[in-house]
Amino acid sequence: MYPTPVERWSPTGRTLYKASLPVALFLWLLPLIAVLVTSVRPSGELMNGNYWGWPKDFALFENYRTVLFGSPMLHYFLNSCLITFPSVVGSIALAAMAGFALATYPFKGNHAILGTFVAGNFVPIQVLMIPVRQLTLHLHLYNTVWGLVLFHVSFQTGFCTLFLRNFIKELPYELVEAARIEGANEWQLFYRIILPLIAPALAALAILVFTFVWNDYFWALCLTQGDDAAPVTVGVAALKGQWTTAWNLVSAGSILAALPSVGLFFAMQKHFVAGLTFGATKG
């Protein structure tokens, strides 16, 4: 039923397995290495067709300085921050309260509401493109930062609610009963008992939602026009010229756009792993 542990494999199988790991890692990292090398390649080498060879000269500072100060990239970064941080806080705050209610109160329709949250995660986002765009136009939220914030909060809340509801459901219900016997009201129970206990889950969820929203390109392209509210993902695509594309600048912009998500993950890696393994063992 379960895969055989590697320690029990035959010597030949273990040797092939160990030999395949570096090959698989290289193939996985190859596109990233290509983008990184291209980001420091001078434009002249690209014009001469040197796409995959090692650069003869390096234009690290020139390319990144052009991207940061010769284009609206800093404005795109600011838009991404204005979109991402409120979206993360709003979706997790709503999901924590909804997950607490669904996990604690056995009211009529509890499972139906939970099923609605679950079903919403299976709706293809392409199906929602036209109605969501029309809705933002009617509400005068098209091409605004708050339009993207409201969409991401509403779209991410379903996944976050399902995630947190399951974590809260695993907590000992005796803690809830004991707090109520001591006279704690529901808000005190939520803020002082539940939230501290699910802090690892909140940290892991914050990293996931931050990555989802920061790296979003589809909805940023559908709900924005121009540079006013465009996030960094759209800004990287805007680095392409009308007639030719400076792939070294596009690659440099892609590296800069990916740094916040990568940096946040490594900074919060301990909390992320703790949140994913929270409740995995008992006793």
C-alpha positions as CSV (number, residue, x, y, z in Angstrom):
1,M,0.0,0.0,0.0
2,Y,2.9,2.4,0.9
3,P,6.1,2.8,-1.1
4,T,9.0,0.8,0.0
5,P,11.5,2.9,2.0
6,V,14.7,3.8,0.1
7,E,16.8,1.9,2.7
8,R,15.1,-1.3,1.7
9,W,15.8,-0.9,-2.0
10,S,18.4,-3.0,-3.8
11,P,21.9,-1.5,-4.1
12,T,21.3,-0.9,-7.8
13,G,18.1,0.9,-7.2
14,R,19.6,3.1,-4.5
15,T,22.5,4.0,-6.8
16,L,20.2,5.0,-9.7
17,Y,18.1,7.0,-7.3
18,K,21.0,8.9,-5.9
19,A,22.4,9.5,-9.4
20,S,19.0,10.8,-10.7
21,L,18.6,13.4,-8.0
22,P,21.3,15.8,-9.2
23,V,20.0,15.4,-12.8
24,A,16.5,16.2,-11.8
25,L,17.7,19.1,-9.7
26,F,19.7,20.5,-12.6
27,L,16.7,20.2,-15.0
28,W,14.5,21.9,-12.5
29,L,16.9,24.8,-11.9
30,L,17.9,25.2,-15.6
31,P,15.2,27.8,-16.5
32,L,16.0,29.7,-13.3
33,I,19.7,29.7,-14.1
34,A,19.0,30.8,-17.7
35,V,16.9,33.8,-16.4
36,L,19.5,34.7,-13.9
37,V,22.3,34.6,-16.4
38,T,20.2,36.6,-19.0
39,S,19.6,39.3,-16.4
40,V,23.3,40.1,-16.3
41,R,23.9,39.8,-20.0
42,P,24.5,42.9,-22.1
43,S,22.0,43.9,-24.8
44,G,24.7,43.6,-27.5
45,E,25.2,39.9,-26.9
46,L,21.5,39.3,-27.2
47,M,21.4,41.2,-30.5
48,N,24.3,39.0,-31.7
49,G,22.3,35.8,-30.8
50,N,24.2,34.8,-27.7
51,Y,21.3,33.5,-25.7
52,W,22.6,30.4,-24.0
53,G,26.4,30.9,-24.0
54,W,28.2,32.3,-21.0
55,P,28.3,36.1,-21.1
56,K,31.6,37.6,-22.3
57,D,30.8,40.8,-20.4
58,F,28.5,41.4,-17.5
59,A,26.0,44.2,-17.2
60,L,24.7,43.5,-13.7
61,F,24.4,47.0,-12.4
62,E,23.4,48.5,-15.7
63,N,20.5,46.1,-16.2
64,Y,19.1,46.3,-12.7
65,R,19.6,50.1,-12.5
66,T,17.7,50.5,-15.7
67,V,14.9,48.3,-14.4
68,L,14.6,50.0,-11.1
69,F,15.2,53.7,-12.1
70,G,14.6,53.8,-15.8
71,S,11.2,52.2,-15.7
72,P,8.1,52.5,-13.4
73,M,9.2,49.3,-11.6
74,L,9.3,51.0,-8.2
75,H,5.7,52.2,-8.8
76,Y,4.7,48.6,-9.7
77,F,6.3,47.3,-6.5
78,L,4.4,49.9,-4.4
79,N,1.1,48.8,-6.1
80,S,1.9,45.1,-5.3
81,C,2.5,46.0,-1.7
82,L,-0.7,48.0,-1.5
83,I,-2.6,45.0,-3.0
84,T,-0.9,42.1,-1.3
85,F,-0.7,43.2,2.4
86,P,-4.3,44.2,2.8
87,S,-5.4,41.1,0.9
88,V,-3.4,38.8,3.2
89,V,-4.7,40.5,6.4
90,G,-8.3,40.7,5.2
91,S,-8.6,37.2,3.9
92,I,-6.9,35.6,7.0
93,A,-9.0,37.8,9.4
94,L,-12.3,36.8,7.8
95,A,-11.2,33.2,7.4
96,A,-10.2,32.9,11.0
97,M,-13.6,34.1,12.2
98,A,-15.5,32.0,9.7
99,G,-13.3,28.9,10.5
100,F,-13.9,29.5,14.2
101,A,-17.7,29.6,13.7
102,L,-17.8,26.6,11.5
103,A,-15.6,24.5,13.8
104,T,-17.2,25.5,17.1
105,Y,-20.9,26.2,16.5
106,P,-23.0,23.2,15.4
107,F,-25.7,25.3,13.8
108,K,-28.1,24.3,11.1
109,G,-26.5,24.7,7.7
110,N,-22.9,24.4,9.0
111,H,-21.9,21.7,6.5
112,A,-23.7,23.5,3.6
113,I,-21.7,26.6,4.2
114,L,-18.5,24.6,4.5
115,G,-19.4,22.8,1.3
116,T,-19.9,26.2,-0.4
117,F,-16.4,27.3,0.6
118,V,-15.0,24.0,-0.7
119,A,-16.9,24.2,-4.0
120,G,-15.7,27.7,-4.6
121,N,-12.1,26.5,-4.7
122,F,-12.9,24.2,-7.7
123,V,-14.4,26.9,-9.9
124,P,-12.0,27.7,-12.8
125,I,-10.9,31.3,-12.5
126,Q,-11.3,31.8,-16.2
127,V,-15.1,31.3,-15.9
128,L,-15.2,34.3,-13.5
129,M,-13.2,36.7,-15.8
130,I,-16.1,38.4,-17.5
131,P,-18.6,38.7,-14.6
132,V,-15.9,39.9,-12.2
133,R,-14.6,42.5,-14.7
134,Q,-18.2,43.8,-15.3
135,L,-18.8,43.9,-11.6
136,T,-15.7,46.1,-11.0
137,L,-16.9,48.4,-13.8
138,H,-20.3,48.8,-12.3
139,L,-18.8,49.4,-8.8
140,H,-16.3,51.9,-10.3
141,L,-13.4,49.7,-9.0
142,Y,-11.9,48.8,-12.3
143,N,-8.2,49.8,-12.6
144,T,-8.0,50.5,-8.9
145,V,-5.9,49.0,-6.2
146,W,-8.9,48.4,-4.0
147,G,-10.7,46.5,-6.8
148,L,-7.9,44.0,-6.8
149,V,-7.8,43.9,-3.0
150,L,-11.5,43.2,-2.7
151,F,-11.3,40.5,-5.3
152,H,-8.3,38.7,-3.7
153,V,-9.9,38.9,-0.3
154,S,-13.1,37.3,-1.5
155,F,-11.3,34.7,-3.6
156,Q,-8.7,33.7,-1.0
157,T,-11.2,33.6,1.9
158,G,-12.7,30.3,0.9
159,F,-9.4,28.5,0.8
160,C,-8.3,30.1,4.0
161,T,-11.5,29.2,5.8
162,L,-11.2,25.6,4.8
163,F,-7.6,25.6,6.0
164,L,-8.2,27.2,9.4
165,R,-11.5,25.4,10.1
166,N,-9.7,22.0,10.0
167,F,-7.0,23.3,12.3
168,I,-9.5,24.7,14.8
169,K,-11.5,21.5,14.6
170,E,-8.4,19.5,15.8
171,L,-8.1,21.6,19.0
172,P,-9.4,20.0,22.2
173,Y,-13.0,21.2,22.6
174,E,-12.4,21.1,26.4
175,L,-10.4,24.3,26.1
176,V,-13.4,26.1,24.6
177,E,-15.8,24.7,27.3
178,A,-13.4,25.6,30.1
179,A,-13.0,29.2,28.8
180,R,-16.8,29.6,28.7
181,I,-17.2,28.2,32.2
182,E,-14.7,30.8,33.4
183,G,-16.9,33.5,32.0
184,A,-15.1,34.3,28.7
185,N,-17.4,35.7,26.0
186,E,-17.0,34.5,22.4
187,W,-14.7,37.3,21.3
188,Q,-12.4,36.7,24.3
189,L,-12.5,33.0,23.5
190,F,-11.5,33.7,19.9
191,Y,-8.8,36.3,20.5
192,R,-7.2,34.9,23.7
193,I,-7.6,31.1,23.3
194,I,-8.1,30.1,19.6
195,L,-5.8,32.6,17.8
196,P,-2.7,31.9,20.0
197,L,-3.2,28.2,19.5
198,I,-3.4,28.4,15.7
199,A,-0.6,30.9,15.3
200,P,1.6,28.4,13.3
201,A,-1.3,27.8,11.0
202,L,-1.8,31.5,10.5
203,A,1.9,32.0,9.7
204,A,1.9,29.2,7.1
205,L,-1.3,30.5,5.6
206,A,0.0,34.1,5.4
207,I,3.0,32.9,3.4
208,L,0.8,30.9,1.0
209,V,-1.7,33.8,0.5
210,F,1.2,36.3,0.1
211,T,2.7,34.1,-2.6
212,F,-0.6,33.6,-4.4
213,V,-1.5,37.3,-4.5
214,W,2.0,38.7,-5.1
215,N,2.5,36.4,-8.1
216,D,-0.9,36.9,-9.6
217,Y,-0.8,37.9,-13.2
218,F,-4.2,36.8,-14.6
219,W,-6.4,39.0,-12.5
220,A,-4.0,41.9,-12.5
221,L,-4.1,41.8,-16.3
222,C,-8.0,41.6,-16.4
223,L,-8.8,44.2,-13.8
224,T,-6.2,46.9,-14.6
225,Q,-5.2,49.0,-17.5
226,G,-2.1,51.2,-17.7
227,D,0.3,51.8,-14.9
228,D,-2.0,53.4,-12.3
229,A,-2.9,50.2,-10.4
230,A,-0.8,47.6,-12.2
231,P,1.3,45.3,-9.9
232,V,4.8,44.1,-10.5
233,T,3.8,41.0,-12.4
234,V,2.1,43.3,-15.1
235,G,5.1,45.6,-14.8
236,V,7.5,42.9,-15.8
237,A,5.5,42.2,-18.9
238,A,5.4,45.9,-19.7
239,L,9.2,45.9,-19.9
240,K,8.9,44.4,-23.4
241,G,9.2,46.9,-26.2
242,Q,6.8,47.5,-29.0
243,W,9.2,46.2,-31.7
244,T,11.9,44.4,-29.9
245,T,12.2,42.9,-26.4
246,A,15.1,43.5,-24.1
247,W,15.1,40.1,-22.6
248,N,17.9,41.0,-20.2
249,L,15.7,43.7,-18.7
250,V,12.7,41.4,-18.6
251,S,14.8,38.8,-16.8
252,A,16.2,41.3,-14.3
253,G,12.6,42.5,-13.6
254,S,11.5,38.9,-13.1
255,I,14.3,38.3,-10.6
256,L,13.4,41.4,-8.7
257,A,9.7,40.5,-8.7
258,A,10.4,37.0,-7.3
259,L,12.7,38.2,-4.5
260,P,9.9,39.2,-2.0
261,S,8.2,35.8,-2.1
262,V,11.4,33.9,-1.9
263,G,12.7,36.1,0.9
264,L,9.5,35.8,2.9
265,F,9.5,32.0,2.6
266,F,13.1,31.7,3.9
267,A,12.5,34.2,6.6
268,M,9.3,32.4,7.8
269,Q,10.4,28.8,6.9
270,K,10.4,27.7,10.5
271,H,6.8,28.9,11.0
272,F,5.7,27.6,7.6
273,V,6.9,24.0,8.4
274,A,5.4,24.2,11.9
275,G,2.1,25.3,10.5
276,L,2.0,22.5,8.0
277,T,2.9,19.9,10.6
278,F,0.6,21.3,13.3
279,G,-1.5,18.5,14.7
280,A,0.3,15.8,12.7
281,T,1.1,13.9,15.8
282,K,-0.8,13.4,19.0
283,G,0.3,12.6,22.5
